Amino acid sequence: MKHLLSTKGLGRAEAIGLLDIAEDMADVANREVKKLPTLRGKTVVNLFFEDSTRTRISFEAAAKRLSADVINFSAKGSSVSKGESLKDTAQTLAAMGADGVVIRHPASGAPEVLAASGWIDAGIINAGDGTHEHPTQALLDAFTIRRRLHGTASRGTGLDGVRVTIVGDVLHSRVARSNLWLLTTLGAEVTFVAPPTLLPMDMSGWPAAVGFDLDAAIAAKPDVIMMLRIQAERMNAAFFPNSREYSRRWGLDDVRFARLAPASIVMHPGPMNRGLEISSEAADSAASTVLEQVANGVSVRMAALYLLMSGDREDS
Ligand code: NCD
């Protein structure tokens, strides 16, 4: 694997292989010394053109647990805000000897541009580009589902027949898109539930069922319900009347939460808008995987960095 840009192009065996390596990485997290020497002498740059807390620190923790050196580069207050182009930034990082670049960018496709450019010879990981993809989020979600369902026997398995309902702001969500491709590749059945205004205009070619009624979706007893954040920062218009109306119809409130099957799990990529798309009771329940998702994110990102940066890049 040279880059990790999307889950759309990821094959089933490749995806399962990555999740299995993440299981090995999770074992490291349980040791007293949470560190492997694997990427000693390598440099990972976190190149963030968009605000982020959990994703950036997750990649930082992952790289450090593999003994890589980490440089955090955030566009705010940097030469990028002085008008420097992506090309100049990339060439600067190349001159500094970056072996891996984790990039988050508001423009869909920016990581592909970087990977195809020849400006820098490093493994590129997409940490979220516009409304396009967020592959490591989908991988950590798949990892979390697989672990909840199969426990320690999850190595080598996909998600065949698992019914996943993804609710909310699908239109603006790169998490929804990356999950759609990955979860269906792994054999899961995906249903989107959203107000019509928060679904893409053209969903032909999306291997998903679509519904507009959250109560009906919950009555169908999905194995997994994944609530998406309302992405107000991407909304240039009113996509729903007001937040009370949104949570009344599309939020996982206490009443809906109580109707879920006892074994079903509740997911959210964070950051959560408590009381809007998800109630505190649901978010803090035993069914919720929100904090497991955060912990698993480090293991999955360690696996991705390992696959991109060890192995055939080794020239010493
Ligand atoms: C997601 C993102 O940035 O796309 N969050 C994250 O990675 N921590 C989801 C979101 O912002 O809603």
Residues whose N, C-alpha, C, O or C-beta is under 5 A from the ligand:
A	BS01	NCD	R54 T55 G128 H134 V175 R229 P269 G270 P271
